[in-house]
Amino acid sequence: MPYDIVPAFLIGVIAGLRSLTAPAVFSWAVRLGWVHPQSRLLGFMGYAATPWIFTAMAIGELIADQLPNAPARTAPLGFSARIAMGALCGAVCGDAHGYLAIGAVAGAAGAVAGTLGGYAARVRLTSAVGKDRPVALLEDALAIGGALWLVFPR
């Protein structure tokens, strides 16, 4: 079981970086049959419209993050959303191995780590580079690439 929750924690980290990237990628993975949640509670992740909705919202988030007035990820609303999305995706990941609740907790913990760690890394890198946009784009690429790596069938 310990190795089964590592992907749930890691998808939570992705949600901590970009809150909507994780559910967008995971809903596509469920829809395409790459991830198989066992619970009917999570069945909506495989509905035909779900990946499209999450993808549209994720694209909006990626664009909004480039704006100068984007709120900090550590603000209560944004932080809560990241934890919720981490828990959701962690639950899907954990449920595929029979550990829905443990997966949700691992995903939420990963989201906290990803939010705080991502914030600290972005502040340091932006300070070193002198510009925020290249660091934000790097973070986008890491979130998308990491999420795809987690769900892509091997």
N, C-alpha and C positions, 0 to 999 in steps of 0.2 A: 503493500500500500504506500509507503513513503514516496516511491518514485512516481506513483500515479497522481500525487497532488502537486508535484513540481510544475507540470504544465499549467495547472490551475493558478498557482502563484505567479507564474511568468505572464500569463494573459492578464492577470491583475496588474502587473507592472506596466504592461502595454496600456491598459485603461488609465493608469496613473499618468502616463505621458500624454495620451490623446484619448479622452473618455469615450468617444464614439467610434474610433477605429476598431477597437476590440470587438464590440458587438456587431459591427458591420462585417468584419472578416469572419467571425464565428457564425453569424447567421447564414452567410454564403456557404461555409463549410458544412453546416447542418443541411441546408437546402440541396447541396451537391452530393450529400451522402458521405462526406469525409469524416464527419463526427456524428456519433449516434447516441444522443441522450436517451436514457431509458424511461424517464419520467414523462407522463403526459402533461405535467405542469409546464414543462419547457417546450412542448410541441410547437408553440407559436414561433419559435426560432426557425423552424423549417417551412413556415407558410410562404407561399409564393411572393407576397408583397413585402415581407419582413426584410430581406436583404436589401431591397431597393430603398425602403424607407430609411434604414440605418445608414446605407451608403450615401444617400442624399444629405442626411444630417451630418455624417462624418466629413463630407466635402465642405459643407458649410462651416464646420468647426475648423477645418484646416485653413480656410480662407479667413475666418474671423480672427484666428490666432495671429495673422500677419498684421492686423490693424493695431495702430498705436494705443488705442483705448481699450484693448482686450483686458478683461479682468484677470487678476492673478489666479493661478490654479489652486492656490491655497486659501482663497476666499471661501467662506462656508458653503455657498451654493455649488460652486465648481468642485470643491473637495468632496462634498456629499455625492455629487453626480458620479465622480470618478470611483468612489467606493462602491456605489450601487452598481455601476456597470462592471466593475471588477468582480463583484459578488455574483452578478448574473452570469458572466462568461465563465467564471470559476465553477459555478454550479453546473453549467452545461458540460464543461470539461470533466469535472469530477463525476457527474452523473453517467457519463459514457463509460466510467470504470466502476460504477456502483457506489459512489461516494458523493452524493449531491450536496449534503450539508457541509461536509469537510471541504469539498471543492469550493463552495460559496465562501467559507471562512478564509480559505487560502487565497482565493481571488480578491477578497476585500483587503486582506493583509498585503498582498502584492500591490494593490492600488495605492495603499498608504505609502508603501516603500517607493513605488514609481512616482507618485506625486511629489513627495518630499525630496527624493533623490534626483528626480528630473529637474525640479526647481533649482536645487543647489548646483547641479551640473550646468544648467543653462545660465545661471548667474555668473558662475566662474568662467565658462567658455565665452560668454558675451563680453565679459570684462577683458579677457585675453585677446579676443578678436577685435573688439571695438565696435562691432555691429551685431544687432540681434537677428536680423533676417537670415544670414547663413546658418546660424545656430538653430533657429526655428526650423529651417528646411532640413537640416541634418536630423533633428529630433523627429520630424514628420517621417523621414525615410526610415529611421530606426523603428518607429512604431509600426509602420506599414510592413516593412520587411520582417520584423520580429513576429508580428501576428501571422503573416503568411507562412513563415517557417514553422510556427507552432501547429498550424492546421493542415499544411500540405501533406497528402498521403505519402508515406515512405514505403 
